[in-house]
Amino acid sequence: MNFNIKREIEIKMLNSKFSRKHFSISTKAAFEYLVILISLCVFLFSIIMNDQKISMQLIALSTLFLSIYLAIKYKNNIGLFIIYALIAYFNYSIIMVDYIKIPVNSYFTSFANDPVSYLGLNILFLFTLLLVIFSPIDIKQTYFGKYSYIKEKYSNVFIMTFLISFILLYILIFQYKRPATLGVRGSPTPIYEYSIIFFIIGFHFVGNFKPSRAILSVLLVLFILQNFIFGGRIIGLELLVLYFLMFYSYKTKINNIIPLLIIGFIFMSLIGMQRASINLSYDKIKMVIENIKLKMGTLDTSYSAYFTSLTFLKVKDKISLNTQIELLKQFILSIFFGSKIENSSLPIYTRNFYVHYNGGLLPYYFYFYCGWIGVIISALFINLYTIIIKSKLSKNGGFINCLTVYFVSTTFRWYLYSPITILRGVLLLGIIYMLFDFIYKLKYDKKIDVNI
C-alpha cells in the first residue's frame, strides 16, 4: 500500500514538472508571437501613413526593437549572444544615423533622403523579422567547459605547432602590405584575412599543450598589433573574440566584461578617428569621448557599409536581369576559385557607378542577386548556423566547435562586408581542419592526457 502511495506521488510530481515545462515553453512562444505581431502591425500602419518620414522612423524603430529582442533572447548562449548583440549594435548605428537623424555630417548619409533609403530600410526590417520568425523558440542556458573548443588530448603536437606557426609567420610578414611611413593605413591580403582559420585550427588541436599555446598566443598578439598600428580594426577584433571564446568564455559572465567593452570601444573609436597615426594623449582621448557622445555611440563602419548596400540597390535598377544572373554566376564561381574571378565582387562592380568604400550588409547581397526571395534565403542561412551553434557544441564536437568559433568571430565581416566569409571561408576551414585532423590521428593510440 505504501509503495502504491509513493508511486502515485511520483507520478503526480512528474506530471506537474511536465506541465510547468510545457507552460514555460508555451509562454516563450506566445511572447515571441506577440513581438512578431506588434512589429508587423507597426510596419503595416507605417505603410498606410501619408507622412513617409514618420513612417520610416516607425519601421526603423521596429527593426531596432527586433534586433535588441534577438540579443536578449540569446543572452544565455555566449556565442549566439555575441553574434546578435553585434548585429543589434550595427543596426542601431545605421538606424540612428540614417533614420532617427542624429547630427552626423557624413558622405555616407547622402542617400538618407533618396527613395532608395526606404527600400533599404524595408529590406533590413524584413531580414531582422525573419531572423526572429525562423529562430528556435527555446534557448537552453549553455555552460561551456574548459575544453569545449580545444582537444583534451593531443597528438603529434610538435609537428602541428611547427606547421601552424610557420604558416602564420609567413602570413604575418609577407601577406600584409605595410606603408613606407607611419600615418598611412596598411593593407592586408585576402590570405591575411583568413589567418583566423589557422589560429582556430592551431588552438583547437594543440591549445591544451601550454608551450604550443604560448607560441600561438604570441603570434596572435603580433597579428593584432600589426592590424591596430596600421589603422585596421576588424582583423584584430576577430582575433580577440576568437581567443576569448576558446579560453575564457567558459568562466566569464557577460556583466563582468562590460567595463572592458567600454574601454575597448573607446580604443577602437580612437583607431577609427586617427587610423594609422594613433595618439593616446589625454586631449585626443577626451576628443574621442566627446565624439562618441555626439554620435551617440554609433559605429561609422556600419553606416558606411549600409551606404554601400544602398548603391547595390541603385545599381540593380540600372542593369538588366541577364547581367544580374551573370554577376551571380561569377560570385558563385569565386566561392571555389577565389576573388580573381572577374566581376565576382559586388562592391568592386558597383564602384563603376558610385563612389563608396566597400563593404555591404549580408541581406543586400542576396537581394541584389535574387530579389526578395534572396532576403528570405539570407535569413534562413544565418538561422542554419544559429541552430548548429545552439545544439551541436560539445567537447567532442571537433569541426562543429571550430565552425562555431569561426562564425562568431567573423560576425563583423560577414554581416558588414561580404557573405563570402561564411561561404568560401567555411570551405577553407573544412579543408584545413581535415588536413590537420589527419595529422592528429596518425598516432591515435599514443595521445597524452596531461596538462603541463
N, C-alpha and C positions, 0 to 999 in steps of 0.2 A: 504493500500500500504506500509506504513511504517512497519507494522507488517511483511509483506512478506519479505521485505528487511532485517529486523532484523533476521528473521528466516533463511534466506539464508546465512547470515554471520555466524550464529551459526553453521550451518551445515558444512560450509567450514572450520571453526576453528576446529570442531570435527574431520573432515576427515584429516586435517593437523596434529592434535595431534596423531591420529591413525597411520598415515604414519610414523611420526617420531619414534613412539614406535616400529612399525614393523621394520623400518630400523635399530634401535638400537639393537633389538634382533637379526636381521639377521647379523649385523656386529659382534656381540659377537660370534654367531655360526660360521661365516666364519673364525674368528680369531682362534677359538678353533680347527676347522678342519685343519687350517694351522699348528698349533702346533703339532697336531697328525701326519699330513703328513710329516712334517720335521723330526720328531722323527723316523717315520717308514723308511724314506729314509736313514737316518743316520744308522739305525740298519741294513738295507739290504746292504748298502755299506760296513759296518763293516764285515758282514758275508763273502762277496766275496774277502776281502782283504787277502793277503798272510801273513801279519805280525799280528800274534794273539795279541801281546802286545798292538799295536796301536788300533787294533780292539776292545779290551776290554776297553781301555781308552775312545774310542768314545761312546761305549754303556753306559759306566759308566757316562759320561758327559750328555748323553741324558736322563738317569734316573734322574740325579740331576736336569736338566733343567725342566723336567716334575714335579718333586717334588716341586720345587720353584714356578712353574706356578700355581699349585693347592693351595699353601698357599696364593699367591697373589689374586687368583680368589675368595677366601672366606674371603677376608680382611674385608668385611662389616658385617660378621656374627661372633661375638666374639667366640662362641662355636666351630664352624667349623674352624675358623682361628687357634685356639689353637691346634686342632687335626692335621690339615695338616701342620702347621708350625713345630710342633714336629716331624711329620713323615719326613718332609724335612730335619730337623736337624739330625735325626737318620740316614737317608740315606746319608747325607753329610759326617757324621763321618765314615760310612762304606766305602764309595767310596774313600774318601781322603786317608784312611789308607791302604785299600786293593788293590786299583786300580790306584790311582794317585801317591801313594808311598811317602807320607811324612815320615820323619825319625822317625818311631815308632818301637822300638825294643821290640816286644811282642810275647809271645807264641800264642796269638790269631791271628797272621798273618801268621802262619806256613803253611796254606793251600793256600797262595796267589799265588804260582806258580804251584799248583796242578790242574789237569784238572777239578776237581770238582768246582773250583773257577769260571770257565767260565760258567758252567751250573747254578751255584748260581746267577751269575750276570744276566743271561737271565731271570731267574725267577723273580728277583727284577724288571727288566725292564718291563716285561710283566705285572706284578701286578700294577706297577705305571701307565703304559699306560692305562690299563683297568679302573683304578680309574678315569682317565681323560675322557675316552670314555663313561663310564656309568654315569658320574656326570651330574646333571642338568645344562643346559646352562645358564639360567637366575637366578642370585642370587640377590634377593632384599636386600636392606640395612635393617638391623634389629636393632630396638631400644628396649631395654629391660626396662620395667617399674620397679618401686621399688619393686613390689610384684610379679614379674614374676615367681619366684621359691618358694615362700612361701605363705601360706594362708593369705588372708587379714583378714579373720575372724577365730577365734579359738574356740575350744570346748574341754571340759574335759582336759584342759591344765595341771593341776596339776598331774593327774594320768599318762598322757602321758609323761610328763617330768620325773616323778619318774621312770617309766618303762625304758625309754631310758637311763637315767643316771645310773640306777642300772646295766643294761646290759653292758654299756660301761665301767663302773668302774670295773666290773668283768673281762672283756676282758683285760683292761689295766694292771691289777695286775696279773692275773693268766694265761693269754694266750700269754705271752711274756717271753721267756727264757733268763733272764739276766745273763751275765757271773759273775763268782765269783770275778774277778778282773778287774779293768779298763784296757783298751788297747786291750780287746778281744771283738769281734763282738757279738751282741745279735742275737737271732733267734725268729722271730715271727711265731706263728702257723697260719694255714690257716684261723682260726676264726678271728685272729687278723687282717689279711689282708682284711677280709670282714667287718671290723668295719666301713668302709667308708659308707656302706649301712645304718647303724643305724644313722650316722651323717646326711646323706641326708634326711632320713625319719624324724628324730627329728627336724631339722631346717625347713623342709617343713611344718610340722603341728603346731609347736609352736614357730617358729622363729620370729613371729610378736609380741610375748609376751616377753618383754625385760628381765625380770628375768630369764625366761627359756633359752633364747638365751645366756645370760651371763653364765649360768651353763654349757651349752653345749660347749660354746666357751672355757671355762677354761679346760674342758676335752679334747677338740681338741688340745689345746696348749700342754697339758701333753703328748698326743699321739705323737705329732710332736717332742717334746723334747726328749722323750724316744727313738724314732727312730733315731734321729740325734746323740744323745750322744753315743749310742752303735753301731755307724757305718753304719746305714741304710740311705737310701735316698728316695727310691721310695714311701713308705707309707707317709712320711712327705710331699713330693711334691704333692701327690694326694690330701691330706687334705688341703693344701694351695690353690690349684686350685679350689677345692670344695667351700671353703669359699669365695674366690674371685668371683666365678661365682654367688653364691647365694646372696651376699650382696654388691658387689662393681662393677660388670660388667656393670650395668645399667648406671653408672655415670663416667666410666673410658674410656679414649681414649687410643688406643694402643701406641701412641707416648709417652704418659705420664708414661708408665710403663717400658720403655726400660732401663732407669738407674737402676731401681730396679732389672730388669732381669740380668743385667751385674753383679751387686753386688751378687745376688743370685747364679749366675753361678760360680763365684769365690768361694763362700762359699761351694757350692756343690762339686766343684773340690777339695777343702781343705779336705772335708769329704772323698772323693774318694781316695785321696792320703794317708791319715792318718787313715781313718776308725775310730776305736773306741778310738784313742788317739789324739784328736784334740788339736792342738797348735795354738793359734791365735796370736803368736808373729809376729813382723814386718818381721823378716827373713823368717819365714815359709810362710807368705802371699806373700812375694816377690818371693820365690821359686815356689809357685803355679802359680803366674802370668807368670813367665818365662817358666814354663812347658806348660801352656796354649798356649803361643806364639809358642813354639817349635812344639806342636801337632796341631797348627792352630785351636784351639778351639774344637777339636773332642772329643766325649764322649766315654770313654772306655767301658761303658756298652753296647753301640751299637755294636762295633766290636767284643766284647766278645759274645754277643747274636748271631751275624752273624756267628762266628766260630762254635757255637753250631748248627746253622742251616745247615752249610755245613756238619757236622757229620751226620745229618739226611739223607742227600743225599747219603753219602758214605755207611751208614748202609742199606739204601733202596736197594742198589745194591748187598748187601751181603745176604739178606734174601729172602725167597720165597714169591710169591703172596699170598698164603694161610696165611702166618704169618702176612703179612701186613693187610689182611682182619680181622684177629683175633685181631690185635692191634687196628684197627679202632673200632671194636665192643666193646672192653674194654674201649676205650676212650669215646664212646657214653654212655656207662653204667655209667661212672664216672661223667657225667653231672648230673645225677639224684641221684646217690648213693655215691658220694664223691671220694676222692683220694685213699681210701683204696682198691679200685678195682685193682687187680693185673695187672701189665703191662699197666696201663692206662696213665701213664706219659711218654711221648716220650723222654724227656731229661734223665729221670732216666734209661729208657731202653737202650738208646744209650750209656750211660756211661759204659755199659758192653763191649763196643767195643773201645771207645775213651775217653780220659780224657778231660772233659770240666767242666764249672761251671754253668750249667743250662741255662735257657732262651731259646730263639729261636724265630725268626720272624714269624709273623702270616702266610704269604703265604706258608712258607716251611712246616708247619704242614699239610696244605691241600694238598700240592704237595706230601708229603710222603704217605698220605693215598689214594689220588685219582689221582695222576699224574697231567698233565697239566690242565685237567678239574677242578681239585681242586683249582688251581690258579685262574681260572675264577670264581669259586664259592666264594672264599675268597674275591675277589674284589666286586662281587655283594652283598655279605653280608655287607661289610663296606658301600657300596653305599646305602643300605636299611636304615641304621642308619642315613646316611647323609641326605636322603630325609626326614626322620622323624624330625630331628633337624631343617632342613630348613623350613619346612612348618607347623609344629604342635605346636610350642611353644606358649602358651598363659597363661594369668593369671588364667584361669580355666582349664588348661591342666592336673593338677593332676599327674597321673603316668607318662605321657609323659615327663613332666618337670623334674621329678625325674630321669627318664631314661636318659634324656639329660645330666644332671649333672654327673651321674654315668659314662656314656660313655666317655664324655670329660675328666673327672678327671682321669680315669684309662687308658688313652692312653698309658702311659709309660708301663703299664703291659700287655695289650692285644696285643700291637704291638711288644714289645721286649721280652716278657716272655711266654705267653700262651693264646690261644683263649678261654680257659676255663673261663676266667674273664668275657667275654661277652656272655657266654653260661650258665654255672651254676650260675654265678654272677647275671645275669639278672633274672633268675628263682627265686633266693633267694630274689632279690629286689621286684619282683612281689608279692611273698608270704607275705613278711613283710609289704609291702605297703597295701595290702588288710586287714591285721590284724589291723593295726593302723587306716586305713580308717574306719573300722567297729567301733572302739572305738570312733573315731572322730564324727561319725554320731549318736551315742547313744542319744545325746541331741541336735539334729539338730536345733530345734526351739529355742534354748537358746544361740546361738552363740553371742559373743560380738564383735562389730565392733569398736574397740578403739585401740589407740596406747598409751602405758604407758611406 
